[in-house]
């Protein structure tokens, strides 16, 4: 995708760039450890993967397990699925972004206890 993104990847990027999806910032091609995620909302730790026809399921499982261990939620959509449409994908992504963070930061008190 880095050099020649697919039409679906281009379209998804147009829908989420510049905080267009609920005000959340997305980045493309984000390095998470040794892996690269297609699209990531770092603030909410949501990674969106748009899979083309050449995907290795075993590799994807290892990659997803690593990213989940880092606290990321992985949303995976297959490009070739019949009936794949941006409206339903964007609804799914928006719902994940609006969900409470799974690991909230601890409450910090001012002063000494």
C-alpha positions, 0 to 999 in steps of 0.5 A: 500500500505504501507505493500504490494504495488500492482504490478501496484504501484511497477511498477509506483514507478520503473518508477518515483523513483530516478528522472527518470520522467523528473528529478522530485523527487517523494515520496511514501506514503506522509502525506498531513494533515490527508490523505496519498497520494500514490505518490507525487512530492512535488516540483510541488504539484502533487499527483498521486493516483493509485486506486485499487478495494476497494475505497470509492468514497465519501472518495476520494472526501473529500480527494481530496478536502482537498488536492486541498485546500492545492494546490495539483493537483490530478491525479487519475488512476484506477488499474482495467481499461481495457487497463491501460498502463504505457506509457499513465499514465506517459505521463499524469503525465509528462505533469502535472509536466511540467505545470506552477505552479498554485500559483507562489511565489511572486517576492521578491525585494532586498533593500528598496522601 
